[in-house]
Amino acid sequence: MRANVRRLFRALLLIVLAGLLLAGCSNRLTRDQFERIQPGMTRAEVEALLGPPHRSYQGILTWTANHERTVITVVLDDQGRVDSKSADGL
């Protein structure tokens, strides 16, 4: 009886861990998120939509998903506001 409880506990633990791993891989970027990014938005406003960028260099912010097949790029102006945006793979 005790061995059955242990086996059941291990099986449940594996299911929970697998679910957590899959949830962590669900980094998704959507067309809706991209469309909500508007000129003049601050970096903080964009990050509220997309989370922190995966790359950031000299005012160019990049988010990737789907093994880097989906990319959203935002270019900030000198005041740190959205100047332009682009998307691939949405």
PDB file of N, CA, C and O in Angstrom, chain B, residues numbered from 101:
ATOM      1  N   MET B 101       0.828  -1.198   0.000  1.00  0.00           N
ATOM      2  CA  MET B 101       0.000   0.000   0.000  1.00  0.00           C
ATOM      3  C   MET B 101       0.868   1.256   0.000  1.00  0.00           C
ATOM      4  O   MET B 101       0.610   2.198  -0.749  1.00  0.00           O
ATOM      5  N   ARG B 102       1.894   1.263   0.840  1.00  0.00           N
ATOM      6  CA  ARG B 102       2.776   2.414   0.930  1.00  0.00           C
ATOM      7  C   ARG B 102       3.516   2.667  -0.392  1.00  0.00           C
ATOM      8  O   ARG B 102       3.725   3.815  -0.784  1.00  0.00           O
ATOM      9  N   ALA B 103       3.905   1.594  -1.066  1.00  0.00           N
ATOM     10  CA  ALA B 103       4.595   1.707  -2.352  1.00  0.00           C
ATOM     11  C   ALA B 103       3.666   2.330  -3.392  1.00  0.00           C
ATOM     12  O   ALA B 103       4.114   3.112  -4.231  1.00  0.00           O
ATOM     13  N   ASN B 104       2.385   1.994  -3.345  1.00  0.00           N
ATOM     14  CA  ASN B 104       1.416   2.574  -4.288  1.00  0.00           C
ATOM     15  C   ASN B 104       1.253   4.071  -4.062  1.00  0.00           C
ATOM     16  O   ASN B 104       1.131   4.837  -5.019  1.00  0.00           O
ATOM     17  N   VAL B 105       1.250   4.485  -2.810  1.00  0.00           N
ATOM     18  CA  VAL B 105       1.130   5.906  -2.481  1.00  0.00           C
ATOM     19  C   VAL B 105       2.357   6.663  -2.988  1.00  0.00           C
ATOM     20  O   VAL B 105       2.239   7.762  -3.530  1.00  0.00           O
ATOM     21  N   ARG B 106       3.518   6.071  -2.810  1.00  0.00           N
ATOM     22  CA  ARG B 106       4.754   6.705  -3.302  1.00  0.00           C
ATOM     23  C   ARG B 106       4.732   6.838  -4.820  1.00  0.00           C
ATOM     24  O   ARG B 106       5.082   7.885  -5.364  1.00  0.00           O
ATOM     25  N   ARG B 107       4.320   5.775  -5.497  1.00  0.00           N
ATOM     26  CA  ARG B 107       4.246   5.809  -6.964  1.00  0.00           C
ATOM     27  C   ARG B 107       3.261   6.871  -7.439  1.00  0.00           C
ATOM     28  O   ARG B 107       3.537   7.600  -8.392  1.00  0.00           O
ATOM     29  N   LEU B 108       2.128   6.955  -6.781  1.00  0.00           N
ATOM     30  CA  LEU B 108       1.129   7.958  -7.131  1.00  0.00           C
ATOM     31  C   LEU B 108       1.676   9.360  -6.891  1.00  0.00           C
ATOM     32  O   LEU B 108       1.497  10.250  -7.722  1.00  0.00           O
ATOM     33  N   PHE B 109       2.340   9.556  -5.757  1.00  0.00           N
ATOM     34  CA  PHE B 109       2.935  10.851  -5.446  1.00  0.00           C
ATOM     35  C   PHE B 109       3.976  11.235  -6.499  1.00  0.00           C
ATOM     36  O   PHE B 109       3.983  12.374  -6.967  1.00  0.00           O
ATOM     37  N   ARG B 110       4.843  10.313  -6.874  1.00  0.00           N
ATOM     38  CA  ARG B 110       5.863  10.590  -7.902  1.00  0.00           C
ATOM     39  C   ARG B 110       5.213  10.940  -9.236  1.00  0.00           C
ATOM     40  O   ARG B 110       5.639  11.871  -9.919  1.00  0.00           O
ATOM     41  N   ALA B 111       4.182  10.189  -9.598  1.00  0.00           N
ATOM     42  CA  ALA B 111       3.501  10.456 -10.870  1.00  0.00           C
ATOM     43  C   ALA B 111       2.880  11.851 -10.862  1.00  0.00           C
ATOM     44  O   ALA B 111       2.996  12.581 -11.846  1.00  0.00           O
ATOM     45  N   LEU B 112       2.236  12.225  -9.784  1.00  0.00           N
ATOM     46  CA  LEU B 112       1.633  13.548  -9.673  1.00  0.00           C
ATOM     47  C   LEU B 112       2.697  14.642  -9.702  1.00  0.00           C
ATOM     48  O   LEU B 112       2.506  15.686 -10.327  1.00  0.00           O
ATOM     49  N   LEU B 113       3.802  14.401  -9.032  1.00  0.00           N
ATOM     50  CA  LEU B 113       4.896  15.364  -9.021  1.00  0.00           C
ATOM     51  C   LEU B 113       5.445  15.570 -10.432  1.00  0.00           C
ATOM     52  O   LEU B 113       5.706  16.703 -10.836  1.00  0.00           O
ATOM     53  N   LEU B 114       5.621  14.491 -11.175  1.00  0.00           N
ATOM     54  CA  LEU B 114       6.103  14.601 -12.555  1.00  0.00           C
ATOM     55  C   LEU B 114       5.114  15.368 -13.434  1.00  0.00           C
ATOM     56  O   LEU B 114       5.528  16.166 -14.275  1.00  0.00           O
ATOM     57  N   ILE B 115       3.840  15.139 -13.251  1.00  0.00           N
ATOM     58  CA  ILE B 115       2.820  15.846 -14.031  1.00  0.00           C
ATOM     59  C   ILE B 115       2.866  17.346 -13.728  1.00  0.00           C
ATOM     60  O   ILE B 115       2.799  18.172 -14.638  1.00  0.00           O
ATOM     61  N   VAL B 116       2.978  17.686 -12.454  1.00  0.00           N
ATOM     62  CA  VAL B 116       3.045  19.097 -12.050  1.00  0.00           C
ATOM     63  C   VAL B 116       4.297  19.755 -12.624  1.00  0.00           C
ATOM     64  O   VAL B 116       4.218  20.861 -13.160  1.00  0.00           O
ATOM     65  N   LEU B 117       5.440  19.100 -12.523  1.00  0.00           N
ATOM     66  CA  LEU B 117       6.683  19.658 -13.050  1.00  0.00           C
ATOM     67  C   LEU B 117       6.618  19.827 -14.568  1.00  0.00           C
ATOM     68  O   LEU B 117       7.075  20.838 -15.100  1.00  0.00           O
ATOM     69  N   ALA B 118       6.057  18.851 -15.257  1.00  0.00           N
ATOM     70  CA  ALA B 118       5.923  18.965 -16.712  1.00  0.00           C
ATOM     71  C   ALA B 118       5.022  20.142 -17.070  1.00  0.00           C
ATOM     72  O   ALA B 118       5.308  20.879 -18.014  1.00  0.00           O
ATOM     73  N   GLY B 119       3.952  20.318 -16.332  1.00  0.00           N
ATOM     74  CA  GLY B 119       3.054  21.448 -16.569  1.00  0.00           C
ATOM     75  C   GLY B 119       3.749  22.781 -16.354  1.00  0.00           C
ATOM     76  O   GLY B 119       3.548  23.718 -17.126  1.00  0.00           O
ATOM     77  N   LEU B 120       4.564  22.873 -15.313  1.00  0.00           N
ATOM     78  CA  LEU B 120       5.306  24.105 -15.050  1.00  0.00           C
ATOM     79  C   LEU B 120       6.313  24.390 -16.159  1.00  0.00           C
ATOM     80  O   LEU B 120       6.472  25.539 -16.570  1.00  0.00           O
ATOM     81  N   LEU B 121       6.982  23.369 -16.638  1.00  0.00           N
ATOM     82  CA  LEU B 121       7.934  23.550 -17.730  1.00  0.00           C
ATOM     83  C   LEU B 121       7.233  24.032 -18.995  1.00  0.00           C
ATOM     84  O   LEU B 121       7.720  24.937 -19.672  1.00  0.00           O
ATOM     85  N   LEU B 122       6.103  23.434 -19.309  1.00  0.00           N
ATOM     86  CA  LEU B 122       5.363  23.849 -20.500  1.00  0.00           C
ATOM     87  C   LEU B 122       4.827  25.264 -20.358  1.00  0.00           C
ATOM     88  O   LEU B 122       4.814  26.022 -21.328  1.00  0.00           O
ATOM     89  N   ALA B 123       4.392  25.620 -19.179  1.00  0.00           N
ATOM     90  CA  ALA B 123       3.898  26.981 -18.954  1.00  0.00           C
ATOM     91  C   ALA B 123       5.022  27.988 -19.143  1.00  0.00           C
ATOM     92  O   ALA B 123       4.791  29.079 -19.663  1.00  0.00           O
ATOM     93  N   GLY B 124       6.223  27.640 -18.734  1.00  0.00           N
ATOM     94  CA  GLY B 124       7.366  28.524 -18.908  1.00  0.00           C
ATOM     95  C   GLY B 124       7.754  28.689 -20.362  1.00  0.00           C
ATOM     96  O   GLY B 124       8.399  29.676 -20.716  1.00  0.00           O
ATOM     97  N   CYS B 125       7.379  27.748 -21.211  1.00  0.00           N
ATOM     98  CA  CYS B 125       7.709  27.818 -22.632  1.00  0.00           C
ATOM     99  C   CYS B 125       6.637  28.536 -23.440  1.00  0.00           C
ATOM    100  O   CYS B 125       6.735  28.610 -24.665  1.00  0.00           O
ATOM    101  N   SER B 126       5.630  29.060 -22.784  1.00  0.00           N
ATOM    102  CA  SER B 126       4.515  29.656 -23.518  1.00  0.00           C
ATOM    103  C   SER B 126       4.738  31.138 -23.800  1.00  0.00           C
ATOM    104  O   SER B 126       3.781  31.907 -23.886  1.00  0.00           O
ATOM    105  N   ASN B 127       5.989  31.534 -23.943  1.00  0.00           N
ATOM    106  CA  ASN B 127       6.323  32.911 -24.277  1.00  0.00           C
ATOM    107  C   ASN B 127       5.742  33.219 -25.647  1.00  0.00           C
ATOM    108  O   ASN B 127       6.271  32.770 -26.664  1.00  0.00           O
ATOM    109  N   ARG B 128       4.657  33.981 -25.679  1.00  0.00           N
ATOM    110  CA  ARG B 128       3.975  34.258 -26.935  1.00  0.00           C
ATOM    111  C   ARG B 128       3.893  35.746 -27.162  1.00  0.00           C
ATOM    112  O   ARG B 128       3.724  36.533 -26.231  1.00  0.00           O
ATOM    113  N   LEU B 129       4.016  36.111 -28.409  1.00  0.00           N
ATOM    114  CA  LEU B 129       3.779  37.482 -28.839  1.00  0.00           C
ATOM    115  C   LEU B 129       2.599  37.425 -29.793  1.00  0.00           C
ATOM    116  O   LEU B 129       2.519  36.539 -30.644  1.00  0.00           O
ATOM    117  N   THR B 130       1.683  38.374 -29.650  1.00  0.00           N
ATOM    118  CA  THR B 130       0.472  38.329 -30.473  1.00  0.00           C
ATOM    119  C   THR B 130       0.325  39.584 -31.322  1.00  0.00           C
ATOM    120  O   THR B 130       0.912  40.627 -31.032  1.00  0.00           O
ATOM    121  N   ARG B 131      -0.459  39.460 -32.360  1.00  0.00           N
ATOM    122  CA  ARG B 131      -0.774  40.600 -33.230  1.00  0.00           C
ATOM    123  C   ARG B 131      -1.467  41.680 -32.412  1.00  0.00           C
ATOM    124  O   ARG B 131      -1.223  42.867 -32.628  1.00  0.00           O
ATOM    125  N   ASP B 132      -2.333  41.286 -31.468  1.00  0.00           N
ATOM    126  CA  ASP B 132      -3.038  42.246 -30.623  1.00  0.00           C
ATOM    127  C   ASP B 132      -2.050  43.072 -29.797  1.00  0.00           C
ATOM    128  O   ASP B 132      -2.193  44.291 -29.700  1.00  0.00           O
ATOM    129  N   GLN B 133      -1.061  42.422 -29.208  1.00  0.00           N
ATOM    130  CA  GLN B 133      -0.051  43.159 -28.446  1.00  0.00           C
ATOM    131  C   GLN B 133       0.663  44.161 -29.350  1.00  0.00           C
ATOM    132  O   GLN B 133       0.855  45.318 -28.975  1.00  0.00           O
ATOM    133  N   PHE B 134       1.052  43.714 -30.534  1.00  0.00           N
ATOM    134  CA  PHE B 134       1.761  44.584 -31.467  1.00  0.00           C
ATOM    135  C   PHE B 134       0.905  45.793 -31.845  1.00  0.00           C
ATOM    136  O   PHE B 134       1.400  46.919 -31.870  1.00  0.00           O
ATOM    137  N   GLU B 135      -0.367  45.566 -32.138  1.00  0.00           N
ATOM    138  CA  GLU B 135      -1.262  46.653 -32.540  1.00  0.00           C
ATOM    139  C   GLU B 135      -1.486  47.658 -31.414  1.00  0.00           C
ATOM    140  O   GLU B 135      -1.760  48.828 -31.681  1.00  0.00           O
ATOM    141  N   ARG B 136      -1.375  47.225 -30.172  1.00  0.00           N
ATOM    142  CA  ARG B 136      -1.590  48.126 -29.034  1.00  0.00           C
ATOM    143  C   ARG B 136      -0.405  49.063 -28.784  1.00  0.00           C
ATOM    144  O   ARG B 136      -0.542  50.048 -28.059  1.00  0.00           O
ATOM    145  N   ILE B 137       0.747  48.768 -29.374  1.00  0.00           N
ATOM    146  CA  ILE B 137       1.916  49.655 -29.246  1.00  0.00           C
ATOM    147  C   ILE B 137       1.693  50.857 -30.150  1.00  0.00           C
ATOM    148  O   ILE B 137       1.528  50.708 -31.360  1.00  0.00           O
ATOM    149  N   GLN B 138       1.689  52.044 -29.565  1.00  0.00           N
ATOM    150  CA  GLN B 138       1.399  53.269 -30.309  1.00  0.00           C
ATOM    151  C   GLN B 138       2.565  54.245 -30.233  1.00  0.00           C
ATOM    152  O   GLN B 138       3.286  54.275 -29.236  1.00  0.00           O
ATOM    153  N   PRO B 139       2.757  55.053 -31.291  1.00  0.00           N
ATOM    154  CA  PRO B 139       3.789  56.091 -31.246  1.00  0.00           C
ATOM    155  C   PRO B 139       3.591  56.981 -30.018  1.00  0.00           C
ATOM    156  O   PRO B 139       2.465  57.336 -29.672  1.00  0.00           O
ATOM    157  N   GLY B 140       4.696  57.332 -29.368  1.00  0.00           N
ATOM    158  CA  GLY B 140       4.632  58.196 -28.201  1.00  0.00           C
ATOM    159  C   GLY B 140       4.547  57.462 -26.875  1.00  0.00           C
ATOM    160  O   GLY B 140       4.714  58.071 -25.818  1.00  0.00           O
ATOM    161  N   MET B 141       4.285  56.143 -26.919  1.00  0.00           N
ATOM    162  CA  MET B 141       4.254  55.383 -25.661  1.00  0.00           C
ATOM    163  C   MET B 141       5.648  55.352 -25.050  1.00  0.00           C
ATOM    164  O   MET B 141       6.648  55.382 -25.767  1.00  0.00           O
ATOM    165  N   THR B 142       5.709  55.294 -23.740  1.00  0.00           N
ATOM    166  CA  THR B 142       6.991  55.190 -23.051  1.00  0.00           C
ATOM    167  C   THR B 142       7.468  53.735 -23.057  1.00  0.00           C
ATOM    168  O   THR B 142       6.700  52.810 -23.320  1.00  0.00           O
ATOM    169  N   ARG B 143       8.733  53.569 -22.764  1.00  0.00           N
ATOM    170  CA  ARG B 143       9.287  52.219 -22.645  1.00  0.00           C
ATOM    171  C   ARG B 143       8.528  51.423 -21.589  1.00  0.00           C
ATOM    172  O   ARG B 143       8.226  50.247 -21.791  1.00  0.00           O
ATOM    173  N   ALA B 144       8.221  52.062 -20.470  1.00  0.00           N
ATOM    174  CA  ALA B 144       7.496  51.377 -19.390  1.00  0.00           C
ATOM    175  C   ALA B 144       6.124  50.900 -19.860  1.00  0.00           C
ATOM    176  O   ALA B 144       5.686  49.814 -19.481  1.00  0.00           O
ATOM    177  N   GLU B 145       5.446  51.694 -20.675  1.00  0.00           N
ATOM    178  CA  GLU B 145       4.130  51.296 -21.197  1.00  0.00           C
ATOM    179  C   GLU B 145       4.250  50.096 -22.133  1.00  0.00           C
ATOM    180  O   GLU B 145       3.419  49.188 -22.098  1.00  0.00           O
ATOM    181  N   VAL B 146       5.282  50.099 -22.965  1.00  0.00           N
ATOM    182  CA  VAL B 146       5.494  48.964 -23.872  1.00  0.00           C
ATOM    183  C   VAL B 146       5.844  47.711 -23.075  1.00  0.00           C
ATOM    184  O   VAL B 146       5.352  46.622 -23.370  1.00  0.00           O
ATOM    185  N   GLU B 147       6.697  47.872 -22.064  1.00  0.00           N
ATOM    186  CA  GLU B 147       7.066  46.723 -21.248  1.00  0.00           C
ATOM    187  C   GLU B 147       5.882  46.189 -20.443  1.00  0.00           C
ATOM    188  O   GLU B 147       5.838  45.001 -20.127  1.00  0.00           O
ATOM    189  N   ALA B 148       4.936  47.041 -20.114  1.00  0.00           N
ATOM    190  CA  ALA B 148       3.727  46.575 -19.436  1.00  0.00           C
ATOM    191  C   ALA B 148       2.931  45.645 -20.355  1.00  0.00           C
ATOM    192  O   ALA B 148       2.265  44.724 -19.883  1.00  0.00           O
ATOM    193  N   LEU B 149       3.001  45.887 -21.661  1.00  0.00           N
ATOM    194  CA  LEU B 149       2.316  45.030 -22.637  1.00  0.00           C
ATOM    195  C   LEU B 149       3.077  43.738 -22.923  1.00  0.00           C
ATOM    196  O   LEU B 149       2.484  42.661 -22.981  1.00  0.00           O
ATOM    197  N   LEU B 150       4.397  43.852 -23.103  1.00  0.00           N
ATOM    198  CA  LEU B 150       5.191  42.738 -23.619  1.00  0.00           C
ATOM    199  C   LEU B 150       6.132  42.105 -22.607  1.00  0.00           C
ATOM    200  O   LEU B 150       6.702  41.045 -22.867  1.00  0.00           O
ATOM    201  N   GLY B 151       6.301  42.747 -21.454  1.00  0.00           N
ATOM    202  CA  GLY B 151       7.312  42.290 -20.514  1.00  0.00           C
ATOM    203  C   GLY B 151       8.652  42.905 -20.885  1.00  0.00           C
ATOM    204  O   GLY B 151       8.735  43.667 -21.848  1.00  0.00           O
ATOM    205  N   PRO B 152       9.694  42.588 -20.141  1.00  0.00           N
ATOM    206  CA  PRO B 152      11.002  43.171 -20.458  1.00  0.00           C
ATOM    207  C   PRO B 152      11.506  42.660 -21.807  1.00  0.00           C
ATOM    208  O   PRO B 152      11.250  41.511 -22.166  1.00  0.00           O
ATOM    209  N   PRO B 153      12.216  43.498 -22.552  1.00  0.00           N
ATOM    210  CA  PRO B 153      12.712  43.057 -23.867  1.00  0.00           C
ATOM    211  C   PRO B 153      13.792  41.993 -23.714  1.00  0.00           C
ATOM    212  O   PRO B 153      14.502  41.942 -22.710  1.00  0.00           O
ATOM    213  N   HIS B 154      13.897  41.157 -24.722  1.00  0.00           N
ATOM    214  CA  HIS B 154      14.950  40.146 -24.721  1.00  0.00           C
ATOM    215  C   HIS B 154      16.299  40.765 -25.076  1.00  0.00           C
ATOM    216  O   HIS B 154      17.348  40.294 -24.637  1.00  0.00           O
ATOM    217  N   ARG B 155      16.252  41.830 -25.879  1.00  0.00           N
ATOM    218  CA  ARG B 155      17.461  42.570 -26.215  1.00  0.00           C
ATOM    219  C   ARG B 155      17.136  44.055 -26.213  1.00  0.00           C
ATOM    220  O   ARG B 155      16.030  44.467 -26.565  1.00  0.00           O
ATOM    221  N   SER B 156      18.116  44.845 -25.812  1.00  0.00           N
ATOM    222  CA  SER B 156      17.954  46.298 -25.801  1.00  0.00           C
ATOM    223  C   SER B 156      19.314  46.913 -26.094  1.00  0.00           C
ATOM    224  O   SER B 156      20.290  46.647 -25.392  1.00  0.00           O
ATOM    225  N   TYR B 157      19.371  47.742 -27.140  1.00  0.00           N
ATOM    226  CA  TYR B 157      20.634  48.382 -27.501  1.00  0.00           C
ATOM    227  C   TYR B 157      20.342  49.725 -28.143  1.00  0.00           C
ATOM    228  O   TYR B 157      19.685  49.794 -29.181  1.00  0.00           O
ATOM    229  N   GLN B 158      20.823  50.774 -27.535  1.00  0.00           N
ATOM    230  CA  GLN B 158      20.719  52.137 -28.054  1.00  0.00           C
ATOM    231  C   GLN B 158      19.299  52.486 -28.523  1.00  0.00           C
ATOM    232  O   GLN B 158      19.105  53.000 -29.625  1.00  0.00           O
ATOM    233  N   GLY B 159      18.324  52.200 -27.675  1.00  0.00           N
ATOM    234  CA  GLY B 159      16.944  52.573 -27.972  1.00  0.00           C
ATOM    235  C   GLY B 159      16.204  51.630 -28.902  1.00  0.00           C
ATOM    236  O   GLY B 159      15.081  51.922 -29.312  1.00  0.00           O
ATOM    237  N   ILE B 160      16.811  50.512 -29.239  1.00  0.00           N
ATOM    238  CA  ILE B 160      16.137  49.499 -30.052  1.00  0.00           C
ATOM    239  C   ILE B 160      15.834  48.315 -29.144  1.00  0.00           C
ATOM    240  O   ILE B 160      16.741  47.654 -28.638  1.00  0.00           O
ATOM    241  N   LEU B 161      14.553  48.062 -28.947  1.00  0.00           N
ATOM    242  CA  LEU B 161      14.095  47.004 -28.047  1.00  0.00           C
ATOM    243  C   LEU B 161      13.557  45.847 -28.873  1.00  0.00           C
ATOM    244  O   LEU B 161      12.815  46.062 -29.832  1.00  0.00           O
ATOM    245  N   THR B 162      13.924  44.624 -28.514  1.00  0.00           N
ATOM    246  CA  THR B 162      13.500  43.459 -29.284  1.00  0.00           C
ATOM    247  C   THR B 162      12.932  42.387 -28.368  1.00  0.00           C
ATOM    248  O   THR B 162      13.517  42.047 -27.339  1.00  0.00           O
ATOM    249  N   TRP B 163      11.787  41.868 -28.764  1.00  0.00           N
ATOM    250  CA  TRP B 163      11.153  40.737 -28.086  1.00  0.00           C
ATOM    251  C   TRP B 163      11.083  39.596 -29.081  1.00  0.00           C
ATOM    252  O   TRP B 163      10.784  39.815 -30.254  1.00  0.00           O
ATOM    253  N   THR B 164      11.354  38.382 -28.628  1.00  0.00           N
ATOM    254  CA  THR B 164      11.286  37.218 -29.506  1.00  0.00           C
ATOM    255  C   THR B 164      10.458  36.118 -28.854  1.00  0.00           C
ATOM    256  O   THR B 164      10.316  36.061 -27.632  1.00  0.00           O
ATOM    257  N   ALA B 165       9.919  35.255 -29.694  1.00  0.00           N
ATOM    258  CA  ALA B 165       9.161  34.091 -29.228  1.00  0.00           C
ATOM    259  C   ALA B 165       9.246  33.020 -30.309  1.00  0.00           C
ATOM    260  O   ALA B 165       9.751  33.260 -31.405  1.00  0.00           O
ATOM    261  N   ASN B 166       8.749  31.851 -29.982  1.00  0.00           N
ATOM    262  CA  ASN B 166       8.667  30.771 -30.961  1.00  0.00           C
ATOM    263  C   ASN B 166      10.038  30.481 -31.561  1.00  0.00           C
ATOM    264  O   ASN B 166      10.189  30.417 -32.781  1.00  0.00           O
ATOM    265  N   HIS B 167      11.019  30.309 -30.710  1.00  0.00           N
ATOM    266  CA  HIS B 167      12.400  30.028 -31.128  1.00  0.00           C
ATOM    267  C   HIS B 167      12.919  31.100 -32.078  1.00  0.00           C
ATOM    268  O   HIS B 167      13.580  30.805 -33.074  1.00  0.00           O
ATOM    269  N   GLU B 168      12.607  32.345 -31.750  1.00  0.00           N
ATOM    270  CA  GLU B 168      13.039  33.539 -32.483  1.00  0.00           C
ATOM    271  C   GLU B 168      12.456  33.645 -33.895  1.00  0.00           C
ATOM    272  O   GLU B 168      12.985  34.379 -34.731  1.00  0.00           O
ATOM    273  N   ARG B 169      11.365  32.912 -34.163  1.00  0.00           N
ATOM    274  CA  ARG B 169      10.679  33.066 -35.454  1.00  0.00           C
ATOM    275  C   ARG B 169       9.666  34.200 -35.395  1.00  0.00           C
ATOM    276  O   ARG B 169       9.245  34.716 -36.430  1.00  0.00           O
ATOM    277  N   THR B 170       9.274  34.589 -34.187  1.00  0.00           N
ATOM    278  CA  THR B 170       8.372  35.722 -34.003  1.00  0.00           C
ATOM    279  C   THR B 170       9.173  36.824 -33.315  1.00  0.00           C
ATOM    280  O   THR B 170       9.774  36.606 -32.264  1.00  0.00           O
ATOM    281  N   VAL B 171       9.172  38.019 -33.927  1.00  0.00           N
ATOM    282  CA  VAL B 171       9.984  39.122 -33.410  1.00  0.00           C
ATOM    283  C   VAL B 171       9.182  40.412 -33.454  1.00  0.00           C
ATOM    284  O   VAL B 171       8.561  40.732 -34.467  1.00  0.00           O
ATOM    285  N   ILE B 172       9.198  41.149 -32.353  1.00  0.00           N
ATOM    286  CA  ILE B 172       8.667  42.515 -32.315  1.00  0.00           C
ATOM    287  C   ILE B 172       9.833  43.421 -31.962  1.00  0.00           C
ATOM    288  O   ILE B 172      10.547  43.187 -30.988  1.00  0.00           O
ATOM    289  N   THR B 173      10.016  44.465 -32.774  1.00  0.00           N
ATOM    290  CA  THR B 173      11.078  45.442 -32.534  1.00  0.00           C
ATOM    291  C   THR B 173      10.444  46.813 -32.366  1.00  0.00           C
ATOM    292  O   THR B 173       9.572  47.203 -33.142  1.00  0.00           O
ATOM    293  N   VAL B 174      10.886  47.536 -31.353  1.00  0.00           N
ATOM    294  CA  VAL B 174      10.408  48.892 -31.081  1.00  0.00           C
ATOM    295  C   VAL B 174      11.618  49.808 -31.032  1.00  0.00           C
ATOM    296  O   VAL B 174      12.605  49.516 -30.357  1.00  0.00           O
ATOM    297  N   VAL B 175      11.534  50.923 -31.757  1.00  0.00           N
ATOM    298  CA  VAL B 175      12.602  51.920 -31.747  1.00  0.00           C
ATOM    299  C   VAL B 175      12.112  53.124 -30.958  1.00  0.00           C
ATOM    300  O   VAL B 175      11.049  53.679 -31.238  1.00  0.00           O
ATOM    301  N   LEU B 176      12.908  53.520 -29.961  1.00  0.00           N
ATOM    302  CA  LEU B 176      12.561  54.666 -29.127  1.00  0.00           C
ATOM    303  C   LEU B 176      13.268  55.920 -29.639  1.00  0.00           C
ATOM    304  O   LEU B 176      14.373  55.849 -30.178  1.00  0.00           O
ATOM    305  N   ASP B 177      12.614  57.071 -29.461  1.00  0.00           N
ATOM    306  CA  ASP B 177      13.242  58.338 -29.828  1.00  0.00           C
ATOM    307  C   ASP B 177      14.139  58.823 -28.690  1.00  0.00           C
ATOM    308  O   ASP B 177      14.340  58.112 -27.705  1.00  0.00           O
ATOM    309  N   ASP B 178      14.677  60.035 -28.831  1.00  0.00           N
ATOM    310  CA  ASP B 178      15.598  60.576 -27.824  1.00  0.00           C
ATOM    311  C   ASP B 178      14.953  60.774 -26.455  1.00  0.00           C
ATOM    312  O   ASP B 178      15.655  60.818 -25.444  1.00  0.00           O
ATOM    313  N   GLN B 179      13.627  60.894 -26.410  1.00  0.00           N
ATOM    314  CA  GLN B 179      12.920  61.053 -25.136  1.00  0.00           C
ATOM    315  C   GLN B 179      12.475  59.709 -24.553  1.00  0.00           C
ATOM    316  O   GLN B 179      11.795  59.672 -23.527  1.00  0.00           O
ATOM    317  N   GLY B 180      12.856  58.605 -25.204  1.00  0.00           N
ATOM    318  CA  GLY B 180      12.490  57.282 -24.699  1.00  0.00           C
ATOM    319  C   GLY B 180      11.065  56.890 -25.011  1.00  0.00           C
ATOM    320  O   GLY B 180      10.469  56.078 -24.304  1.00  0.00           O
ATOM    321  N   ARG B 181      10.509  57.468 -26.081  1.00  0.00           N
ATOM    322  CA  ARG B 181       9.136  57.146 -26.491  1.00  0.00           C
ATOM    323  C   ARG B 181       9.154  56.426 -27.838  1.00  0.00           C
ATOM    324  O   ARG B 181      10.086  56.582 -28.627  1.00  0.00           O
ATOM    325  N   VAL B 182       8.109  55.634 -28.091  1.00  0.00           N
ATOM    326  CA  VAL B 182       8.043  54.844 -29.322  1.00  0.00           C
ATOM    327  C   VAL B 182       8.065  55.760 -30.533  1.00  0.00           C
ATOM    328  O   VAL B 182       7.233  56.656 -30.674  1.00  0.00           O
ATOM    329  N   ASP B 183       9.039  55.515 -31.404  1.00  0.00           N
ATOM    330  CA  ASP B 183       9.153  56.233 -32.673  1.00  0.00           C
ATOM    331  C   ASP B 183       8.612  55.352 -33.807  1.00  0.00           C
ATOM    332  O   ASP B 183       7.875  55.821 -34.674  1.00  0.00           O
ATOM    333  N   SER B 184       8.991  54.071 -33.783  1.00  0.00           N
ATOM    334  CA  SER B 184       8.510  53.123 -34.816  1.00  0.00           C
ATOM    335  C   SER B 184       8.484  51.724 -34.242  1.00  0.00           C
ATOM    336  O   SER B 184       9.037  51.465 -33.172  1.00  0.00           O
ATOM    337  N   LYS B 185       7.834  50.821 -34.964  1.00  0.00           N
ATOM    338  CA  LYS B 185       7.731  49.431 -34.539  1.00  0.00           C
ATOM    339  C   LYS B 185       7.686  48.558 -35.774  1.00  0.00           C
ATOM    340  O   LYS B 185       7.308  49.007 -36.856  1.00  0.00           O
ATOM    341  N   SER B 186       8.077  47.303 -35.602  1.00  0.00           N
ATOM    342  CA  SER B 186       7.964  46.323 -36.677  1.00  0.00           C
ATOM    343  C   SER B 186       7.743  44.947 -36.085  1.00  0.00           C
ATOM    344  O   SER B 186       8.044  44.704 -34.916  1.00  0.00           O
ATOM    345  N   ALA B 187       7.220  44.059 -36.893  1.00  0.00           N
ATOM    346  CA  ALA B 187       6.960  42.692 -36.434  1.00  0.00           C
ATOM    347  C   ALA B 187       7.197  41.722 -37.569  1.00  0.00           C
ATOM    348  O   ALA B 187       6.917  42.019 -38.730  1.00  0.00           O
ATOM    349  N   ASP B 188       7.715  40.561 -37.221  1.00  0.00           N
ATOM    350  CA  ASP B 188       7.885  39.456 -38.153  1.00  0.00           C
ATOM    351  C   ASP B 188       7.332  38.195 -37.506  1.00  0.00           C
ATOM    352  O   ASP B 188       7.545  37.951 -36.318  1.00  0.00           O
ATOM    353  N   GLY B 189       6.631  37.406 -38.286  1.00  0.00           N
ATOM    354  CA  GLY B 189       6.170  36.123 -37.809  1.00  0.00           C
ATOM    355  C   GLY B 189       4.900  36.136 -36.994  1.00  0.00           C
ATOM    356  O   GLY B 189       4.568  35.128 -36.371  1.00  0.00           O
ATOM    357  N   LEU B 190       4.175  37.241 -36.976  1.00  0.00           N
ATOM    358  CA  LEU B 190       2.912  37.268 -36.221  1.00  0.00           C
ATOM    359  C   LEU B 190       1.772  36.722 -37.048  1.00  0.00           C
ATOM    360  O   LEU B 190       0.636  36.668 -36.576  1.00  0.00           O
TER     361      LEU B 190
END
